[in-house]
């Protein structure tokens, strides 16, 4: 299995990726891909990092694990490939952007690569999953690795916006240094949570851009 990070994250994460647990993790993941159909495709497992350099990082959005249907996952949390119907959670994200920024938003794709290219790290807690089996890789050491990623960002960067949607993401982001960074929390954008009044109206997208401007950073074009 040829898993590569092709930008400055390679240096940032080098020590972590040399630890025994990570070396063992990659061996297990390799066997999973040999024995089962898994997503995303192998060359997109580290897409979140390859699409958003450490130097350009502005925002972190934490998801749980990749979409598990054929052709859906592209290695970015909440994002799907261009040809895939926009999932319910992502539709609710787009609706909140529409309401929050008072703009007409009618996306025809759920591919969030344009966010990543602007400095948004779309990080799933687990970077892989078996076909049609959500959370099937949550027992692997991906969580240890992504916890370390979040900790490195918290320690080595300043003025990053962390968007923690739902209890899982909030627990995962519990150790972020909130004196250095902006942490915004709300319910998850999934229909169950959103329809209970825990998502809509959080105004995370306008708050993110206001904070970035305060620190002299270009805002994110969420459209």
Secondary structure, 3 states (H helix, E strand, C coil): CCCCCCCCHHHHCHHHHCCHHHHHHHHHHHHHHHHCCEECCHHHCCHHHHCCCCCCCCEEEEECCCCCCCCCECCCCCCECCCCCCCHHHHHHHHHHHHHCCCCCCCCCCCCHHHHHCCEEEEECCCCEECCECCCCCCCCHHHHHHHHHHHHHHHCCCCEEEEECHHHHHHCCCCCCCCCEEEEECCCCHHHHCCCCCCCCCHHHHHHHHHHHCCCCCCCCC
